[in-house]
Amino acid sequence: MKHQLKELWQYTQQVAAKELKDTTEITFEQIDPEKINETIKKIDDALKDKAVPKKVQQKIGYAKKNFASNLNNTINKTKY
């Protein structure tokens, strides 16, 4: 899940760099459900009016529906 989110973020950075001529790399380390949702929203907002490949659209859709809840399930399993 973290790997897929990172791939989406890298794709978004490529799009932003082309449009904004900004090559500043943004990274994240700690991951929690709220941060996942914030990151997915940023990615979705950044790509909203762009011609995005279908594969990327599918990943974003999957991430919106599943990433935060999957992480919550993983966190809850590791607590016990």
C-alpha positions, 0 to 999 in steps of 0.5 A: 500500500505504501509503495502504491501511494508512493508511485502515485505521489511520484507521478503527481510530482512529475505532472506538477514539475512539468506545469510548475517547473518545480523540482522540489521533492516532497517525502513522507515517513510516518504513515497513518490513515489521516495522512493517507487520506490527505495525500490521496486528496492532494494527488486527486486535486492535482490531477483533477483537470489532467489527462491521466492514464486509466491505470493511474485513475484506477489506482487513485480510486482504489486508494480512496476506497481502501488504503486508510481502512486497510491501514486501520485494519493492519494497525488493529491487528498489530495491537493484539 
